[in-house]
């Protein structure tokens, strides 16, 4: 018997984000049908993935953390080969 793959609920804040000529995909998600905390990943056009270790109580908190990171470190922090950022 193969285990069922868990369905994922994506936040309305998920989607493409463009700044300084760089586009990334922001994915804020949690298991569907739950009230679990939200996880966030940012994926670059080159498929570099940045994940946050700590979950977020709300999807809005995750989105605000993403925006704060872009404001503080710049969008290029999500590109491989740039200075690594710890999230």
N, C-alpha and C positions, 0 to 999 in steps of 0.2 A: 504494500500500500504506500503510495507517495503522499507526503504531507501536503496539506492545502497551503497555497501561498497566501499570506496575509494581504488583505486589501488595504490600500493606503488612501487616506484622505489628504488632499492637497489644499493648502490655504489659498484664499483669494489673493493674498499678497505674493504668491509664487508667480514667476514669469521672467521674461527677459528684462534686463536692466542695462542701459547704455550710459556711459560717461567717458569723456576724454577719448572718444573714438574706440573704446573697448566695450564689447557686449558680453555679459555673463548671464547665466540662467540661475535664478534664485529659486531653490526648491525648499519650501517649508511644509512639513508633512508629519502625520502621526497615523497609527493604525485606525482604520475606518471604524466608526461606531463606538469609539471609546472617548473617554475624557482624559486620556494620557497627555503628558507634556509633548510639546512640538519639537521636532528635530529640524536642523537647517543645514543645507549643503549649497555651495556655490560652485557652478561648473563653468569653466572658461570655454571659449570656442575650440581650444585644443584639447578639451576633455580633462583638464586639470581640475581635480575636485578638492575643495576646502570644506571640511566638516567641523562643526563646533562640538566639543566634547560634552558640554553641559546642555541639557534640554531647556526649553523655555516654557514658562507657565501658559503663555498665550502666543498665538501666531503674530500678534501685533508687537509683542516684546522681541520676537525673533527679527521681524522686519526692521524695527528700530535699531537693533544691534547691527544689522547689516548696513543700514544707512550711516550709523556712527562709525563703523569700520571704514567705509568708503570716505567719509569726511576726514577721519584722522590719518589713515594710511594710503588713501587713494585706491582707485579701482584696480590698478596694476598689481596690487598686493595679492590678487587672486590668480596671477599668471605665473607659471613655472619659470624659474630663472630669475625672478625678481627676489628682492629680499624676503626671506620667509617670515611669515606672520603667525603668531600663536593666537588661536581663537578659543 
